[in-house]
Amino acid sequence: MSETLAQPLERPLPRERIRRDDTALLVIDMQRDFVEPGAVQATPGGPGLIPIINGLAGWARRWGVPVIFTQEMHRPDRSDYGIELEFDPVHCLEGTPGCELVAGLDVRPEDHRITAKRRYDAFHDTDLDLLLRARQVRNLICCGVTTHVCVMSTVFSARHRDYRVLVPRDAVAAVSPDHQAAALLCMSDVFAYVTTTEEVKSLWETP
């Protein structure tokens, strides 16, 4: 690990452009294979995100902001991995416990699910973009795991689709401090507003 980690760029949030009726909270891949200690791709710091994300979800629901949970899933015969297995071990097979959202995560019946996510990017060959546009969403708050893979891939795709993206740095986790710092720095350049959960929750007056 480097002695000095680069910090993300800090920009003030364009608060006048972020409204509760055009914002959504996207919770990325908070699944057992990625979050539980000892899991095949356990993310250090992943379990600590659960109460933080629950707090964000509760705040979002109070404002009528849709909450969306993504789940990476792969066919049991592994036919959809492609070259991913050159980089990652087998994970999130459909029908296995590791594919489930982690225990303790506050998921409500009214929340949306994006399942059968076959790639790191939550937009790739899913109906996420259709859901967001149907809800007339223009601003996307992204949290979850891992910062440098699925979160960052999704943020890049969101930005390319002209969504304004907010990433609360204390609501995402990576496999190491270096990976976390590098991903946040890259996203903060031109792809997202890297911020905090406290600042996100201060966007609007108390309901």
C-alpha positions as CSV (number, residue, x, y, z in Angstrom):
1,M,0.0,0.0,0.0
2,S,1.3,3.4,-0.8
3,E,2.2,5.7,2.0
4,T,0.1,8.6,0.7
5,L,-3.2,7.9,-0.9
6,A,-4.6,10.4,-3.4
7,Q,-7.8,12.1,-2.4
8,P,-10.8,12.5,-4.7
9,L,-11.6,15.8,-6.2
10,E,-14.1,17.8,-4.2
11,R,-16.9,19.7,-5.9
12,P,-19.9,21.4,-4.3
13,L,-23.1,19.5,-5.1
14,P,-25.3,21.3,-7.5
15,R,-28.2,21.2,-5.0
16,E,-30.6,23.3,-7.1
17,R,-30.4,20.5,-9.7
18,I,-31.0,17.6,-7.4
19,R,-34.7,17.2,-6.5
20,R,-36.4,14.4,-4.6
21,D,-38.7,13.7,-7.6
22,D,-35.9,13.0,-10.0
23,T,-33.4,11.2,-7.7
24,A,-32.9,7.4,-7.0
25,L,-30.8,5.5,-4.6
26,L,-28.9,2.5,-6.2
27,V,-27.5,-0.1,-3.8
28,I,-25.0,-2.2,-5.8
29,D,-24.4,-5.9,-5.1
30,M,-24.6,-6.1,-1.3
31,Q,-24.7,-9.9,-1.6
32,R,-23.4,-12.6,0.7
33,D,-20.5,-13.6,-1.7
34,F,-19.2,-10.0,-1.6
35,V,-20.0,-8.9,1.9
36,E,-19.9,-11.8,4.4
37,P,-16.6,-12.4,6.1
38,G,-14.9,-15.4,4.7
39,A,-17.0,-15.4,1.5
40,V,-15.4,-16.1,-1.8
41,Q,-15.0,-12.4,-2.7
42,A,-15.4,-10.8,0.7
43,T,-14.9,-7.1,0.8
44,P,-13.1,-5.7,3.9
45,G,-15.4,-3.1,5.3
46,G,-18.4,-4.6,3.5
47,P,-20.3,-5.5,6.7
48,G,-19.8,-2.0,8.1
49,L,-21.7,-0.6,5.1
50,I,-24.9,-2.3,6.1
51,P,-26.1,0.3,8.7
52,I,-24.9,3.1,6.6
53,I,-26.8,1.9,3.6
54,N,-29.8,1.2,5.7
55,G,-29.7,4.8,6.9
56,L,-29.5,6.1,3.3
57,A,-32.4,3.8,2.3
58,G,-34.6,5.0,5.2
59,W,-33.8,8.6,4.3
60,A,-34.7,8.0,0.6
61,R,-38.0,6.3,1.5
62,R,-39.0,9.2,3.7
63,W,-38.6,11.5,0.7
64,G,-40.3,9.2,-1.7
65,V,-37.0,8.5,-3.5
66,P,-37.0,5.0,-5.1
67,V,-34.5,2.5,-3.7
68,I,-33.1,0.0,-6.1
69,F,-31.0,-3.1,-5.2
70,T,-28.8,-4.8,-7.8
71,Q,-27.8,-8.5,-7.6
72,E,-25.1,-10.0,-9.7
73,M,-26.2,-13.5,-10.8
74,H,-24.6,-16.2,-13.0
75,R,-26.1,-19.3,-14.5
76,P,-25.3,-22.5,-12.6
77,D,-23.5,-24.0,-15.7
78,R,-21.2,-20.9,-15.7
79,S,-22.0,-20.3,-19.4
80,D,-22.4,-16.5,-19.0
81,Y,-19.1,-15.7,-17.3
82,G,-17.1,-15.3,-20.5
83,I,-13.5,-14.2,-19.6
84,E,-14.5,-13.0,-16.1
85,L,-13.2,-16.2,-14.6
86,E,-9.7,-15.3,-15.8
87,F,-9.9,-12.5,-13.2
88,D,-12.4,-13.7,-10.5
89,P,-13.3,-16.9,-8.8
90,V,-16.7,-18.5,-9.3
91,H,-19.3,-16.4,-7.4
92,C,-23.0,-15.5,-7.2
93,L,-24.3,-18.6,-8.9
94,E,-28.1,-18.5,-9.2
95,G,-29.8,-20.5,-6.5
96,T,-26.9,-20.4,-4.1
97,P,-26.8,-18.6,-0.8
98,G,-24.0,-16.4,-2.0
99,C,-26.3,-14.8,-4.5
100,E,-28.6,-13.5,-1.8
101,L,-28.6,-10.0,-0.4
102,V,-26.7,-10.0,2.9
103,A,-28.5,-10.4,6.2
104,G,-29.3,-7.2,7.9
105,L,-29.9,-5.1,4.8
106,D,-33.2,-3.3,5.0
107,V,-35.0,-4.3,1.9
108,R,-38.7,-3.4,1.6
109,P,-41.4,-4.8,-0.7
110,E,-41.8,-1.5,-2.4
111,D,-38.1,-1.4,-3.4
112,H,-37.0,-2.3,-6.9
113,R,-34.6,-5.2,-7.7
114,I,-32.3,-5.5,-10.7
115,T,-31.5,-9.2,-10.9
116,A,-29.7,-11.4,-13.5
117,K,-26.9,-8.8,-13.6
118,R,-24.3,-10.7,-15.6
119,R,-21.6,-8.1,-15.7
120,Y,-20.0,-5.6,-13.3
121,D,-21.9,-2.7,-14.9
122,A,-25.5,-2.7,-13.6
123,F,-26.7,-1.1,-16.8
124,H,-25.3,-3.7,-19.1
125,D,-28.2,-5.9,-20.6
126,T,-30.5,-5.1,-17.6
127,D,-33.6,-2.9,-17.5
128,L,-32.1,-0.4,-15.0
129,D,-32.0,2.4,-17.5
130,L,-35.6,1.7,-18.5
131,L,-36.7,1.8,-14.9
132,L,-34.9,5.0,-14.2
133,R,-36.2,6.8,-17.3
134,A,-39.8,5.5,-16.5
135,R,-39.4,7.1,-13.1
136,Q,-38.0,10.3,-14.7
137,V,-34.8,10.0,-12.7
138,R,-31.9,12.3,-13.5
139,N,-29.8,12.0,-10.4
140,L,-28.4,8.7,-9.1
141,I,-26.9,8.1,-5.6
142,C,-24.7,5.0,-5.9
143,C,-23.5,2.9,-2.9
144,G,-22.4,-0.7,-2.2
145,V,-19.5,-2.9,-3.4
146,T,-17.0,-3.0,-4.7
147,T,-15.9,0.6,-5.3
148,H,-13.3,-0.2,-7.9
149,V,-15.3,-2.8,-9.9
150,C,-19.1,-2.9,-9.9
151,V,-19.7,0.5,-8.4
152,M,-17.2,2.3,-10.7
153,S,-18.3,0.4,-13.8
154,T,-21.9,1.4,-13.1
155,V,-21.0,5.0,-12.4
156,F,-19.2,5.2,-15.7
157,S,-22.2,3.9,-17.6
158,A,-24.6,6.2,-15.7
159,R,-22.5,9.2,-16.6
160,H,-22.4,8.2,-20.2
161,R,-26.2,8.1,-20.2
162,D,-26.2,11.6,-18.7
163,Y,-27.3,10.8,-15.2
164,R,-25.8,13.0,-12.5
165,V,-24.1,10.6,-10.1
166,L,-23.4,11.1,-6.4
167,V,-21.1,8.6,-4.6
168,P,-21.0,8.9,-0.8
169,R,-17.4,7.7,0.0
170,D,-18.4,6.2,3.3
171,A,-21.1,4.1,1.7
172,V,-18.8,2.1,-0.7
173,A,-16.0,-0.3,0.0
174,A,-13.1,-1.9,-1.9
175,V,-10.7,-4.7,-1.4
176,S,-7.9,-2.4,-0.2
177,P,-7.4,1.3,0.7
178,D,-5.4,1.7,-2.5
179,H,-8.2,0.4,-4.6
180,Q,-10.7,2.6,-2.8
181,A,-8.6,5.7,-3.2
182,A,-7.9,5.0,-6.9
183,A,-11.5,4.4,-7.7
184,L,-12.8,7.5,-5.9
185,L,-10.1,9.6,-7.5
186,C,-11.0,8.4,-11.0
187,M,-14.8,8.8,-10.5
188,S,-14.4,12.3,-9.0
189,D,-12.6,13.5,-12.1
190,V,-15.5,13.8,-14.6
191,F,-17.9,10.9,-13.7
192,A,-19.4,11.6,-10.2
193,Y,-19.7,13.9,-7.3
194,V,-17.8,12.1,-4.5
195,T,-19.4,13.2,-1.3
196,T,-20.6,11.8,2.1
197,T,-23.8,10.3,3.4
198,E,-24.1,13.3,5.7
199,E,-24.0,15.7,2.8
200,V,-26.4,13.6,0.8
201,K,-28.9,13.5,3.7
202,S,-28.7,17.3,3.9
203,L,-29.9,17.8,0.3
204,W,-33.4,18.8,1.3
205,E,-35.2,20.2,4.3
206,T,-36.5,17.8,6.9
207,P,-39.7,16.2,5.7
